[in-house]
């Protein structure tokens, strides 16, 4: 019956579609009217067609049925953090990320009564201590314990090594040997205003800086099972963000094959803070919902949602519960865990994925040809390029071309936030000596919000 139905209709080529659209435009220019250009230099067309592909893209290895809901917990008090993790798991969290500020935190007490055999645990260490990590390495590998230590990420974010280049790499080598994994925190680039091509290229170059160093350190047998964890932020450019994650997995596969190592990667996603706002803060829930949807469809392995009030409130039960429930609704009520590769074969997303990957690969090659990621960080090239992209986006926001509802469009003049601030929601500056210029995260609405606060 289906074959009969489609046999009754002749196929329509892309050329025929364009001709029909041109007629309907009644003289208006097709390119100027219907094609828009992204900040990544990608021309977005009004429709996409199979004619545009010489060969159909291969199926991806996305496993959207397997993504995990994660709860992030900053460990200030071990006992309270342990109880909080247990409560979060009972309320639907499928994995836990502990942010560990120092090496005095007891791992045994933190994991007490947590079944980490069925609940993956991430340890985001804000310090460098190989002996602390070795305590984690005694936990069976099948438990899914992952250590997120990123010495280059720390340099990029803070402007300094933990100790110094040689000492940091020595500790890093030991950590990789004991965990057979390493982590790249690329969320910084998105939150600082890098465009998607830059985010992908810098993520890849960041990882390549580690691979170059580890090539002579890790034995061949270990390379085959070496695991990498990419920490990524996503924004609300829905289809582009889906394509970004797909492109990252594709690019990593290409790079890994050059080193003859495991070409799979773990993508840990958190919504960006860059577009989050102080005023009309409930809109942040809408933003994080679509961002988490992009993460799922793009193939994220783990998603840790951002509470709607995270930029101005201290951690609180209500905000965290709502953030977790957003993911529970997406998984169990919106059925975002039923199809492994839901975006495969969609011409628009396939085209975006291919273009982002190609542009990012070109930029990656340029970085490597000019000395590599660390050299360009030390010279300030990476920082300068991100600033240029961030300033361009800021100008678009200031001009109303980049819209944040409730902030630069349809603001509620009756909104009062001065007495709601438990945290300082703007860029903090520290007058300390740094080895390199740090990459600074900044939200788009900060200047606008500061001006509004002055007039309340």
RAKANOR-V807911 format. One line per field, one symbol per residue. ss: DSSP state (A for helix, B for strand, O for the rest). phi: phi as a letter, one per 40 degrees, with the letter a starting at -180 (. if undefined). A space follows every 50 residues. Layout:
ss = ???
phi = ???
//
This chain:
ss = OAAAAAAOOOOOOAAAAAAAAAAAOOOOOAAAAAOBBOOOOOBBOOOOOA AAOOOOOOOOOOOAAAOBBBBBBBBOOAAAAAAAAAAAAAOOOOBBBBBB OOOOOOAAAAOOOOOOOOOBBBBBBOOOOAAAAAAAAOOOAAAOBBBBOO AAAAAAAAOOOOOOAAAAAAAAAAAAAAAOBBBBBOAAAAAAOOOAAAAA AAAAAAAAAAAAAAOOOOOAAAAOOOBBBBBBBBOOOAAAAAAAAAAAAA AAAAAAAAAOOOOOOBBBBBBOOOOOOOOOOOAAAAAAAAAAAAAAAAOO OBBBOOOOOOOOOOOOAAAAAAAAAAAAAAAAAOOOOOOOOOOOOOAAAA AAAAAAAAAAAAAAAAAAAOOOAAAAAAAOAAAAAAAAAAAAAAAAAAOO OOOOBOOOBOOOOOOOOAAAOOOOOOOOOOOOOOOOOOOOOOOOOAAAAA AAAAAO
phi = .ccdccccbccbcccccccccccccfgccdcccbbbbcccgbccccabbc dcbcbcdcdcbcbccbcbcbbcbcccbcccccccccccccchcbabbccb cacccccdcccdgbcccbbdbbbcccabaccccccccccdcccgcbbbbb cccccccbgbcdbadcccccccdcccccbfaabbcccdcccchcccccdc cccccdcccccdccdcbccdccccbcbbbccbbbbccdcccdcccccccc ccdccccccfbdccabbbbbdcccbcbccfcccdcccccccccdcccchc cbbbcbdcbccbbcdaccdccccccdcccccbbbgcbbbcbcccgcdccc ccdccccccccccdcccccbhgcccccccgcccccccccccccccccccg ccbbdgbcafcccccbbdccccbccbdbbbcbcbcbcccbcacccccdcc cccccc
//
